[in-house]
Amino acid sequence: SHKSHIDYLILNDVLLRYHMHVPRIAAGANLAFWPMGHIFRKSGAFFIRRSFKGKKLYLDVFDRYIKELIEERHPIEFFIEGGRSRSGKVTIPKTGFLSILLHAYRTGSCDDLIFVPVSIVYDRIMEEKSYLREIEGSRKEKESFRQILRARRLLKKRYGKIYVRFAHPLSLKDYLAQRDPSVKNSHSSLALHIVNSINSVTPVTPLSLVATAILANHRRGFYLSELTETVDILLRFLKGHGVPLAATFGDQTNLVNEALSVLIGLKIVDFLGDEQGEEETFYYVDEDRKMELEYYKNNIIHFFNSYSLVAVSLLAGTEEVKDHEQIVSDYAFLKNLFKNEFVFEEKEDIRESVNTGIDYFLDSNLLSRSHKIHGGYTITKLGFDRLPIWAALAKTFLESYWIAVISVSQQKNVGIKTEEDLLKKMDYLGKRFHKLGVIEHIGALSQLNFRNAVTFINQEIRDVQKNDEWDDPLVLERLSQLGQKIYDLSHYGA
């Protein structure tokens, strides 16, 4: 996984400490600046362009270079996301470099390739501030020696612990032997497998858990006892599903107190105390600082995703009894909607995922089976209280996509000509809707979410209709239907 520029240093340091061969590193060409490019090369880095499009000679030379490394049995370190994750979650994998590795294997450069997925997680990320600026719409600042000099002050701060976790190694020979040779795109399937392996060993940190609890259930403020209860709900789920926890997890009350102390020290959380000592201390997060919590929530959101989508469907609509087939239909819609957002299992059985979520909510007494309709469910009083915790994790993204659809629908009327203009329109609409209370989550105002939503709209509407004109009646009708569906699913509390 790729969270920070220091991932390279951390992983190689771990390997060196355990007397393992330090790998060659596939690094972005943006890091080839003076004098660091020279230092990185001496440390084992080789630089790779973001795109090979139209560069046949470059591709041929690079392909030969990779084959040479493999033939000489050099381990190679590469980041399958292509670039650093600005959102905190593992992003959709890029398959270009992986395709070159598979081509080397298929043309006889080696008998087998062994992939070792690695998760690298931080208590706190050094690039926090720059990521927030990019999420809010600022352009990424080009790497330079001046940046290195400015970063010296960051090295004087304490950022907590770094967690490196290795998933089970994967033999490419065995992997391909188990697949149908007639099925194409084996590199895409392998990429998804690797990313899901990374996610499976990503440890939950106290800060990521507390951030998730605050954003899911206590956005306006909370007492310590309330936050502890929500953390307990999420922690019981994680432990029950065998999710890896960071070694820093100790007593539950202490972990909440310690995480709160960190957030207060960072001025993300503040509190109101009763001078007479009669009232419990009240904590709250400033709206402008909630984006910082979003990053740490997204570190672990993949563990909750399928349950979150089921909860959204259960809460949507006004029906007293929730129909099982409607939940399956909603889940399929949401999974497709978020195909550019989250990494799902390649061969996920949607019906099985829904059944698993339903069973968990039944066992937790959030649902009961309906006596009126076969295959229906009724939300219990406890369910109305707790299902929104699960649904809130998807609601942030639903609100982003709703803003995007509304903006695209209006772009012809307001003279929007470029994607940058469109993103500015989304930012303006999102801020206005948030001030009006039409959307709840400040995290929905993410340029990363907006870009993914635009990609989805282009794929599902513009490409399907084969029409570049956004004022075409068929295009506008499909946009309207999409917007209404997203609104219905995201405004269940209205």
Rosetta blueprint (number, residue, H / E / L):
1 S L
2 H L
3 K L
4 S L
5 H L
6 I L
7 D H
8 Y H
9 L H
10 I H
11 L H
12 N H
13 D H
14 V H
15 L H
16 L H
17 R H
18 Y L
19 H L
20 M L
21 H L
22 V L
23 P L
24 R E
25 I E
26 A E
27 A E
28 G E
29 A H
30 N H
31 L H
32 A L
33 F L
34 W L
35 P L
36 M H
37 G H
38 H H
39 I H
40 F H
41 R H
42 K H
43 S L
44 G L
45 A E
46 F E
47 F E
48 I E
49 R L
50 R L
51 S L
52 F L
53 K L
54 G L
55 K L
56 K H
57 L H
58 Y H
59 L H
60 D H
61 V H
62 F H
63 D H
64 R H
65 Y H
66 I H
67 K H
68 E H
69 L H
70 I H
71 E H
72 E L
73 R L
74 H L
75 P L
76 I E
77 E E
78 F L
79 F L
80 I L
81 E L
82 G L
83 G L
84 R L
85 S L
86 R L
87 S L
88 G L
89 K L
90 V L
91 T L
92 I L
93 P L
94 K L
95 T L
96 G H
97 F H
98 L H
99 S H
100 I H
101 L H
102 L H
103 H H
104 A H
105 Y H
106 R H
107 T L
108 G L
109 S L
110 C L
111 D L
112 D L
113 L L
114 I E
115 F E
116 V L
117 P L
118 V E
119 S E
120 I E
121 V E
122 Y E
123 D L
124 R L
125 I L
126 M L
127 E L
128 E H
129 K H
130 S H
131 Y H
132 L H
133 R H
134 E H
135 I H
136 E L
137 G L
138 S L
139 R L
140 K L
141 E L
142 K L
143 E L
144 S L
145 F H
146 R H
147 Q H
148 I H
149 L H
150 R H
151 A H
152 R H
153 R H
154 L H
155 L H
156 K H
157 K L
158 R L
159 Y L
160 G L
161 K L
162 I E
163 Y E
164 V E
165 R E
166 F E
167 A L
168 H L
169 P L
170 L E
171 S E
172 L H
173 K H
174 D H
175 Y H
176 L H
177 A H
178 Q L
179 R L
180 D L
181 P L
182 S L
183 V L
184 K L
185 N L
186 S H
187 H H
188 S H
189 S H
190 L H
191 A H
192 L H
193 H H
194 I H
195 V H
196 N H
197 S H
198 I H
199 N H
200 S H
201 V H
202 T L
203 P L
204 V E
205 T L
206 P H
207 L H
208 S H
209 L H
210 V H
211 A H
212 T H
213 A H
214 I H
215 L H
216 A H
217 N H
218 H L
219 R L
220 R L
221 G L
222 F E
223 Y E
224 L H
225 S H
226 E H
227 L H
228 T H
229 E H
230 T H
231 V H
232 D H
233 I H
234 L H
235 L H
236 R H
237 F H
238 L H
239 K H
240 G H
241 H L
242 G L
243 V L
244 P L
245 L E
246 A L
247 A L
248 T L
249 F L
250 G L
251 D L
252 Q H
253 T H
254 N H
255 L H
256 V H
257 N H
258 E H
259 A H
260 L H
261 S H
262 V H
263 L H
264 I H
265 G H
266 L L
267 K L
268 I L
269 V E
270 D E
271 F E
272 L E
273 G L
274 D L
275 E L
276 Q L
277 G L
278 E L
279 E L
280 E L
281 T L
282 F E
283 Y E
284 Y E
285 V E
286 D L
287 E H
288 D H
289 R H
290 K H
291 M H
292 E H
293 L H
294 E H
295 Y H
296 Y H
297 K H
298 N H
299 N L
300 I L
301 I H
302 H H
303 F H
304 F L
305 N H
306 S H
307 Y H
308 S H
309 L H
310 V H
311 A H
312 V H
313 S H
314 L H
315 L H
316 A L
317 G L
318 T L
319 E L
320 E L
321 V E
322 K E
323 D E
324 H H
325 E H
326 Q H
327 I H
328 V H
329 S H
330 D H
331 Y H
332 A H
333 F H
334 L H
335 K H
336 N H
337 L H
338 F L
339 K L
340 N L
341 E L
342 F L
343 V L
344 F L
345 E L
346 E L
347 K L
348 E L
349 D L
350 I H
351 R H
352 E H
353 S H
354 V H
355 N H
356 T H
357 G H
358 I H
359 D H
360 Y H
361 F H
362 L H
363 D H
364 S L
365 N L
366 L L
367 L E
368 S E
369 R E
370 S L
371 H L
372 K L
373 I L
374 H L
375 G L
376 G E
377 Y E
378 T E
379 I E
380 T L
381 K H
382 L H
383 G H
384 F H
385 D H
386 R H
387 L H
388 P H
389 I H
390 W H
391 A H
392 A H
393 L H
394 A H
395 K H
396 T H
397 F H
398 L H
399 E H
400 S H
401 Y H
402 W H
403 I H
404 A H
405 V H
406 I H
407 S H
408 V H
409 S H
410 Q H
411 Q L
412 K L
413 N L
414 V L
415 G L
416 I L
417 K L
418 T L
419 E H
420 E H
421 D H
422 L H
423 L H
424 K H
425 K H
426 M H
427 D H
428 Y H
429 L H
430 G H
431 K H
432 R H
433 F H
434 H H
435 K H
436 L H
437 G L
438 V L
439 I L
440 E L
441 H L
442 I H
443 G H
444 A H
445 L L
446 S L
447 Q H
448 L H
449 N H
450 F H
451 R H
452 N H
453 A H
454 V H
455 T H
456 F H
457 I H
458 N H
459 Q H
460 E H
461 I H
462 R H
463 D H
464 V H
465 Q H
466 K L
467 N L
468 D L
469 E L
470 W L
471 D L
472 D L
473 P H
474 L H
475 V H
476 L H
477 E H
478 R H
479 L H
480 S H
481 Q H
482 L H
483 G H
484 Q H
485 K H
486 I H
487 Y H
488 D H
489 L H
490 S H
491 H L
492 Y L
493 G L
494 A L
